[in-house]
Amino acid sequence: MSRRSKSSGAWLREHFDDPYVQRAQKEGWRSRAAFKLEELDGAERLIFPGATVIDLGAAPGGWSQYAARKLAGNGTVIAVDLLPMPELAGVTFLQGDFREQAVLDALLELISGRRVDLVMSDMAPNMSGVDVVDHARAADLEELALDFSRKVLGPDGTLVMKLFQGAGFQELLADARRRFGQVRIRKPKASRQRSSEAYLVARKPRA
Ligand SMILES: C[S@@+](CC[C@H](N)C(=O)[O-])C[C@H]1O[C@@H](n2cnc3c(N)ncnc32)[C@H](O)[C@@H]1O
């Protein structure tokens, strides 16, 4: 057996043994990622009746699905991804690359001047395996999500954003602290321990 097929076999075993994957299948969630948001929401009270929520990097849709289920028709969810995403009740989906101005303009048009309560970004670049390249790509997306949220969030709005602990982490954190009055880092239990991902929760955008 090749090294590659051995490691993909191990990945598949780990995937199907994962209690969050099993629960997602049983409860009909699009992805196990939904449980990361559920945990963040439980700790931070992110999603409330009437909220306007923007989901960046939404496919396959676990976070949007969680937000739409919780809002139950009383609120707005607008989701963006590079990849297509099958339709979800209560979610407006825009397919495109968030780094492109035309996509940003289309998103702003969909928001159409509403005060946004929550920007959530679970965006992650395709990993090349070359650390400097991957960190630079992730940092680029993180900076764009920070800029965007500063632009659209109301004064009580919140940004929740995936980031990778590694090169550039401290700089990103410092940048977030310059732009928001309150910044916390959380690592939900549903986030795999060996993954360097963590979630920034930033409130009180500075004018
Ligand atoms: C970890 S997945 C998100 C999982 C999702 N939160 C869920 O609950 O199912 C990361 C997503 O970010 C998207 N992404 C990466 N770069 C992007 C970009 N430049 N613009 C839009 N989406 C992007 C990827 O296509 C991928 O679907």
The ligand as a MOL file (V3000), in Angstrom:
LIG
                    3D

  0  0  0     0  0            999 V3000
M  V30 BEGIN CTAB
M  V30 COUNTS 27 29 0 0 0
M  V30 BEGIN ATOM
M  V30 1 C -13.7080 25.1670 6.6920 0
M  V30 2 S -14.6790 25.5230 5.2880 0 CHG=1
M  V30 3 C -16.1010 26.2780 6.0060 0
M  V30 4 C -17.0450 25.3280 6.6890 0
M  V30 5 C -18.3550 25.9790 7.0400 0
M  V30 6 N -18.1950 26.9900 8.0810 0
M  V30 7 C -19.4040 24.9800 7.5010 0
M  V30 8 O -19.9120 25.1470 8.6310 0
M  V30 9 O -19.7770 24.0780 6.7670 0 CHG=-1
M  V30 10 C -13.8320 26.8900 4.6020 0
M  V30 11 C -14.4940 27.4680 3.3690 0
M  V30 12 O -13.8390 28.7030 3.0350 0
M  V30 13 C -14.0010 28.8660 1.6430 0
M  V30 14 N -13.0770 29.8930 1.1200 0
M  V30 15 C -11.7300 29.8650 1.1240 0
M  V30 16 N -11.2390 30.9520 0.5100 0
M  V30 17 C -12.3150 31.7030 0.1320 0
M  V30 18 C -12.4540 32.9400 -0.5540 0
M  V30 19 N -11.3850 33.6220 -0.9810 0
M  V30 20 N -13.6920 33.4330 -0.7910 0
M  V30 21 C -14.7870 32.7160 -0.3800 0
M  V30 22 N -14.7140 31.5290 0.2720 0
M  V30 23 C -13.4940 31.0250 0.5280 0
M  V30 24 C -13.7110 27.4810 1.0940 0
M  V30 25 O -14.2170 27.3210 -0.2160 0
M  V30 26 C -14.4010 26.5750 2.1230 0
M  V30 27 O -15.6790 26.1840 1.7020 0
M  V30 END ATOM
M  V30 BEGIN BOND
M  V30 1 1 1 2
M  V30 2 1 2 3
M  V30 3 1 2 10
M  V30 4 1 3 4
M  V30 5 1 4 5
M  V30 6 1 5 6
M  V30 7 1 5 7
M  V30 8 2 7 8
M  V30 9 1 7 9
M  V30 10 1 10 11
M  V30 11 1 11 12
M  V30 12 1 11 26
M  V30 13 1 12 13
M  V30 14 1 13 14
M  V30 15 1 13 24
M  V30 16 1 14 15
M  V30 17 1 14 23
M  V30 18 2 15 16
M  V30 19 1 16 17
M  V30 20 1 17 18
M  V30 21 2 17 23
M  V30 22 1 18 19
M  V30 23 2 18 20
M  V30 24 1 20 21
M  V30 25 2 21 22
M  V30 26 1 22 23
M  V30 27 1 24 25
M  V30 28 1 24 26
M  V30 29 1 26 27
M  V30 END BOND
M  V30 END CTAB
M  END
